[in-house]
Amino acid sequence: MKNTIKTFTLLAGLGGLLVLIGGGLAGSTGAAIGLGIGLLFVGFSYWKSDTLAIRAAHAVPVTEQEMPEYYAIVRELTAKADMPMPKLYVSPEMQPNAFATGRNPNHAAVAVTRGILEVLDWDELRGVLAHEISHVGNRDILIGSVAAAVAMGITFIARMAMWGAMFGGGDRDRDGGNIFGVLALSILAPMAAYLMQMALTRSREYEADRSGARLIGDGEPLAKALQKIEAYANRVPMDIDPAQAQAYIINPLSGRKMQFGNLWRTHPPTEDRVARLRSREWA
């Protein structure tokens, strides 16, 4: 319940920020435009989030004849969770990782990388897939897609405002006082949206860890898998759009050097996730 409240608070904050930016730039008309852009981005994300994520990962569908163990584990987990069987994909990426996507359990997909199939044993992969199935059941994939879409809308408006302020016409003496305010808003608003999106991702990852451990009755397979994936992700790069990074079980960009440490993490620290799983707080 606490995570659910946090989720909707953050989503409301993202939507409010989008309207606020529009209002700050062009009054009530700008607020309406901001709302319209937000709805456009959200609508597109709702219908196309799975297609975009699968395409970004270069993933391809696999049949049960090709990967019977993969299908058997997912079929077992979805039966326990009373959910439809999702479409299954494999990405050629050698970094071990996995993600789930789609707008609801009836239109969901799960993808694993070639790297994760080589690094994890089937028990550990079962823990990972339980986590991803939990994302589907918890509607996290839709929430994450909506949050990403709103954040993209905020960035889009902010960039338009920045270029308009820098190269727009008008009476500079009269309007010049607003230019620095617009530029500051253009820089700070996307940053605030990004931080809200990251906070949302972290809370949903913790919840999927808990739900996944409950689904299989054991947190150790996922704990071991997270440690292995984290170790390899730091050494094996993945060429992925940062906007898609939040979908993965471990941040696929974690190997890149970033300043400010945890501030810019798209996921909770792996050591914290492992500690929670082994403390059996999910039970």
Secondary structure, DSSP 8 states (H G I E B T S, - for coil): -HHHHHHHHHHHHHHHHHHHHHHHHHHHHHHHHHHHHHHHHHHHHHHHHHHHHHHHTT-EE--TTT-HHHHHHHHHHHHHHT----EEEEE--SS--EEEEESSGGGEEEEEEHHHHHHS-HHHHHHHHHHHHHHHHTTHHHHHHHHHHHHHHHHHHHHHHHHHHHH--S-HHHHHHHHHHHHHHHHHHHHHHHHHHHHHHHHHHHHHHHHHHHHHT-SHHHHHHHHHHHHHHTTS-----GGGGGGBSS-TTTTS--TTGGGG-SS--HHHHHHHHHTTTT-
